[in-house]
Amino acid sequence: MSDVDRPERYSKGRMTLIEHLTELRRRLIISLVALACGFVVCWVFYPQILDFLVQPYCDVVPPDAEGLDAPGSCRLLVLDPLEPFAVRVSVAGYGGVALTMPILLWQAWRFITPALYPRERRYTLAFVALAALLFAGGVALAFWSIPRALGFLATVGGDDLVSFFSPRRYISFVVKMALAFGLGFEFPIVLIFGQIAGFIPTSTLQRIRPWAVVGIVVVGAVITPTGDPFTLLALSGPMYAFYELSILFGVLRRRRKEREEAAEEAAGSPPTEPADQPGSTVP
């Protein structure tokens, strides 16, 4: 059933249980087909994707390295005969999800739309778009941070240690870094939504600011897979900036609401009549 042929009650949120299940099945089928297509595309372009993922490791290979770490030959060490196949499957799977994420979000949006009022739809669409942009920004920052984190981790143990990474663990490391930064950049969405919903007052965010700094650092240390100071600072810094921006959003929103309430009171109050002057007579 196309969106044009859908009953009018779909757009008004009035759907029976069977219609809800039919719509859910339709959205799931579209999502699964999109995931399968994304998997196939990433399977075909696996060499290019792997080169992109390994490039941060190549950037930190010492110029005088030998063997597997020879200049221009930054290779990953396979320790299991089945590992190359498993790595290709995981890269195609992760890449397929990332490639089809806009389609998946759109299908989820189309499923929940009938249950929302027009105003709620506008807010939800804005939040989804902002969340997607912030997640993409977090992933971009993660790929910028990975070479620097690898450079620190490769040298912190001393010159007597040589770093050889297996592809499975290296890909897992890259994915965890991307997820950590992507989810960390969703922090302002939670705070802004909480202020709009009313269960996180702006005054509370202002009052607990010192504790929030400690909490941000702790959360950053927990969700980042490396634990090195550079990665921790690269994630905690933007999260604290988002915290302050969320407070600013709440303050501006509160001031605008106060102005609107004052304007409504001024417009709704009856005009005051001048008091009778002493000695005047009422006809």
LINLIN-V740151 format. One record per residue. N is the residue number from 1. RES is the residue in one letter. OMEGA is omega as a letter, one per 40 degrees, with the letter a starting at -180 (999 if undefined). Layout:
BEGIN
[[N,RES,OMEGA] [N,RES,OMEGA]]
END
This chain:
BEGIN
[[1,M,i] [2,S,i] [3,D,a] [4,V,a] [5,D,a] [6,R,i] [7,P,a] [8,E,a] [9,R,i] [10,Y,a] [11,S,i] [12,K,i] [13,G,a] [14,R,a] [15,M,i] [16,T,i] [17,L,i] [18,I,i] [19,E,i] [20,H,a] [21,L,i] [22,T,i] [23,E,i] [24,L,i] [25,R,a] [26,R,a] [27,R,i] [28,L,i] [29,I,i] [30,I,a] [31,S,a] [32,L,i] [33,V,i] [34,A,i] [35,L,i] [36,A,i] [37,C,i] [38,G,i] [39,F,a] [40,V,a] [41,V,a] [42,C,i] [43,W,a] [44,V,a] [45,F,a] [46,Y,a] [47,P,a] [48,Q,i] [49,I,i] [50,L,i] [51,D,i] [52,F,a] [53,L,a] [54,V,a] [55,Q,i] [56,P,i] [57,Y,i] [58,C,a] [59,D,a] [60,V,i] [61,V,i] [62,P,a] [63,P,a] [64,D,a] [65,A,i] [66,E,i] [67,G,a] [68,L,a] [69,D,i] [70,A,a] [71,P,a] [72,G,a] [73,S,i] [74,C,a] [75,R,i] [76,L,a] [77,L,i] [78,V,a] [79,L,a] [80,D,a] [81,P,a] [82,L,a] [83,E,i] [84,P,i] [85,F,i] [86,A,i] [87,V,i] [88,R,i] [89,V,a] [90,S,i] [91,V,i] [92,A,i] [93,G,i] [94,Y,i] [95,G,i] [96,G,i] [97,V,i] [98,A,a] [99,L,a] [100,T,a] [101,M,i] [102,P,i] [103,I,i] [104,L,i] [105,L,i] [106,W,i] [107,Q,i] [108,A,i] [109,W,a] [110,R,a] [111,F,a] [112,I,a] [113,T,a] [114,P,a] [115,A,a] [116,L,i] [117,Y,a] [118,P,a] [119,R,i] [120,E,i] [121,R,i] [122,R,i] [123,Y,a] [124,T,i] [125,L,i] [126,A,i] [127,F,i] [128,V,i] [129,A,i] [130,L,i] [131,A,i] [132,A,i] [133,L,i] [134,L,i] [135,F,i] [136,A,i] [137,G,i] [138,G,i] [139,V,i] [140,A,i] [141,L,i] [142,A,i] [143,F,i] [144,W,a] [145,S,a] [146,I,i] [147,P,a] [148,R,i] [149,A,i] [150,L,i] [151,G,i] [152,F,a] [153,L,a] [154,A,a] [155,T,a] [156,V,a] [157,G,i] [158,G,a] [159,D,a] [160,D,a] [161,L,i] [162,V,a] [163,S,i] [164,F,a] [165,F,i] [166,S,a] [167,P,a] [168,R,a] [169,R,i] [170,Y,i] [171,I,i] [172,S,i] [173,F,a] [174,V,a] [175,V,i] [176,K,i] [177,M,a] [178,A,i] [179,L,a] [180,A,a] [181,F,i] [182,G,i] [183,L,i] [184,G,i] [185,F,i] [186,E,a] [187,F,a] [188,P,i] [189,I,i] [190,V,a] [191,L,a] [192,I,i] [193,F,i] [194,G,i] [195,Q,i] [196,I,i] [197,A,i] [198,G,a] [199,F,i] [200,I,i] [201,P,i] [202,T,i] [203,S,i] [204,T,i] [205,L,i] [206,Q,a] [207,R,a] [208,I,a] [209,R,i] [210,P,i] [211,W,i] [212,A,i] [213,V,i] [214,V,i] [215,G,i] [216,I,i] [217,V,i] [218,V,i] [219,V,i] [220,G,i] [221,A,a] [222,V,a] [223,I,i] [224,T,a] [225,P,a] [226,T,a] [227,G,i] [228,D,a] [229,P,a] [230,F,i] [231,T,i] [232,L,i] [233,L,a] [234,A,i] [235,L,a] [236,S,i] [237,G,i] [238,P,i] [239,M,i] [240,Y,i] [241,A,i] [242,F,i] [243,Y,i] [244,E,i] [245,L,i] [246,S,i] [247,I,i] [248,L,i] [249,F,a] [250,G,i] [251,V,i] [252,L,i] [253,R,i] [254,R,i] [255,R,i] [256,R,i] [257,K,i] [258,E,i] [259,R,i] [260,E,i] [261,E,i] [262,A,i] [263,A,i] [264,E,i] [265,E,i] [266,A,a] [267,A,a] [268,G,a] [269,S,i] [270,P,i] [271,P,a] [272,T,i] [273,E,i] [274,P,a] [275,A,i] [276,D,i] [277,Q,i] [278,P,i] [279,G,i] [280,S,a] [281,T,i] [282,V,a] [283,P,999]]
END
